[in-house]
């Protein structure tokens, strides 16, 4: 251990990885939405008001809003302000909800097949179309998921996981894929028999690395690698579900 300035061992903890200001402000905005009890469709404080609340510049707030827009949390209406996104999509109707029975394991497995088709396609398109702001959103979500795993904060892990997949879908620039990915993940959360949210069990550490592989392939503009990495991630997540089901059923 290196010595400190007094000749004694330096026990100062190593600093964590650098996180840009807009990423931290994006997290603060999400917390503010929760604290204010804002619901989908509610109007949010203006960019100037957010900057004043958070002690930062409007430019940083604007970059944070771009990230939140990319992952479908906030919508900016020109001339009208910022709104919490109403994420009811094409699969969000009661008619679809009645079809999906989370107590039916066959439906759970079919849903994973559905997700694999969606998310490999979304990742492939994201590697072609992702903008710098969208890449930052994907990277920020992957880092939030990693921090949640490292610090044993399941809520942060699950939020990062959710935001990662939605950010990749948004970067596909295909609104049908965005809606499909969002709604399939919503339906998966209904799997009350299994009782899982996001990636679980022993797969959490691997999921962090799998997210990075998807992100790097998208960043590098490699559609085939991005699709392959997304397929591996979904397959491994499904295997984790299967293993937990076996454990609960047979001990």
N, C-alpha and C positions, 0 to 999 in steps of 0.2 A: 504494500500500500504506500503511495507516495506521501512524503512529509508535507505538512502545511507550513505556513510562514513562520510558526513558532518552533519548528523542528519536531512537533508532535505529528502522529499520523493524521492525515486529512480524512475526516469522516463525513465531509459534506457529500450528500447524495448527488449522484450524477444527474444532470438535467435531463428531462424527458425529451422526446423528439420535438423539433420545432413545429409549431402549428401556426399558420398564417392568421392574421387578425380577422379576416372575413369568415374563416371557419369557426372561430370562437364566437363571433357575433351571431352567426347562423344558429349555433346552439343556444345562445342567450335569447334569440327571438322565439325559438321553439318553447323554451321555458316560460317566456312571457305570455305566449298564447295560452299555455296551460294555466298559469297563475291568474290570468284575466278571465278564464273560463270561456274563451271564444270558441264558437262552434263553426262548422263548415258554412260558408256564406257570410259570416260576420266580417265587418270592416275592421281593419287593423289600424294602429297608429301610423301616421305618415312617416316617411323616411327621415324627415327632420326631427320628429318626435322620438323616433327610435334612436337616432344618433345622440340626442340629448340624454335620453334615459341611460344609454350604455356608455356614455363618455367617449364617443368615437366620432369619426367624420361621416358625412353623408356618403362619401365615395365608398368607404368600407361597408356601410350598411347596404348600399346598392349591390355590391359584389355578393354579400351574404344573401340578399333577396334573390339574386340570379341562381345561386345554389339551391335555395328552397323552392324556387320555381321549377328548376330542372328535375327535382325529385317529387314534384306534385304536392308540396305542402302549402305554398303561397301562390296566389295569382295576382299579377299586377294589371289593373285595368287603366288604360291611358286616360288621363283626365279625371279619373274617379278614385284612384288610390289603390291600396293593397287590401286583399281579402284572403281569409282562410279558405283553402280550396275545399270545395264540395266534391269528394272523390267518388260519388255514386257513379258507377259506370255501366257498361252494357250488360254486365253479368250481375249487377247488384239488385235486380228486381226480385220481388218475392216469388215470382214464378221460378227463377233459377234456384233461389234458396230452397224452395220446396223440393227441387230435383236432387240437390246434393244432400246426401244423408251421411254425416260424418261418422255414424256408428257402423257404417258398411265399409269394411276394410278394402273391398274391391274398388269402391269409389275413391278411397284415399290413394290407392295405387294408380288408378286411372288418372287422378289429378296430377300425380307426379309425371306420368307420361305426357300429359297436356303441358305441364310446366316445361318439360325438357324441350318440346317442340318450340314453344314460345321463346324460351330464354336462350337457346342456341341461335335462333334466328335473330333475336334482339342483339345479342353480343356480336354476331357477324356484321349486322348493319351498323352497330355503334362503332366498330373498328373503321368503317368507311366514312361515317357522317359526324362523329363526335366533335363538338367545338371545344376550344380551350376551357370555357366555363363549365361545360358538361364533364370534361375530364377532371376538372378540379372537384366537381360534385361527387364523382365516382370515387376519386382518391380520398376525399374527406370522409365519405361513408365507410370505406374500407378501413381507414384509420380509427374511426369511432368504434367499429366492430372489434378491431384489434385491442384497443384500450379497454373495452368492456371485458374481453377475455382475460387480459393480463391482470386486471384489477378485480376480477371476479364480480363484475357488475352486470348481472344478467339483463337488466332493463336497457342499459347502454348497448350491450351486445345485440339484443334483439332489434333495437332501433337502428343501429348501424347496419345490420343485416337487411332490414326492410328497406332502408334508404338506398343501400347499395344496389339492390335488384331493381328498384324503381328508377334510379339514376341511369343504369345501363339501358333500361327500356326507353327512357326519355331520349337518350343519345341515339337511339335507332332512328329517330325522326319519323316513326310510324305510329300514329295515334291509336290504331287498332291494337298494336302490340302493347302499347302503354296501358290501355284499358284492360287487356286480357291478362297481362302480368299482375296488375294491381288486384284484379278480382280473383284470380286463381290463388294468390297469396291470402286474400281475405277468407276464401273458402277453406284453405288449409288450416287457418287459425281456428276454424270451427270444429276441428277434429278432436272433440272433447273426449272421445273414448281413449285416444292416445294421450291427450293432455299436453301436447307439445306446442311451443311457439318458436318459430324460426328453427335454427339449427341447434341440435341438442346433443347430450350425451358425450361420448368420447370423441365426437367429430368436431367439436368446437375449434380446437387448435388447428386441425387440418382445414377447416372452413376458412379461417383467416388467411392461410397460405393460398387456398383456392381462389379467394377473392382477389388476392394480389396477382395471381397468374392471369385471371380474366382482365384485370385492370391493365397490366403490362401489355397484354396482347392488343387491347383496344388502343392504348396509348401509342403502341408501335405501328398501328395501322395494319395489323395482320388478321384479316377476317377468319381464315381457317383456324388459326391458333386460338382466337377468341371463342369461336363456336365449340372447338374441342374442349377448351378449359371449362366453359359453361356446362357442357354435357357431363364432364367428369364431376363437377361440383354437385349437380342435381343427382347423378347416380350415387355418389357417396352419401348425400343427405338421405336419399331413399334407403340405402343400406343401413344407415343409422336408425331410421324408423323401424325397419324390419327387425333389427337386432333387439331394439327395446320392446317391440311387440312380443318377440320370442321370450325375452326375459320376464315380462309381466305375465304371460300366459303359462309358461312352463317353469319359471323360477330359475 
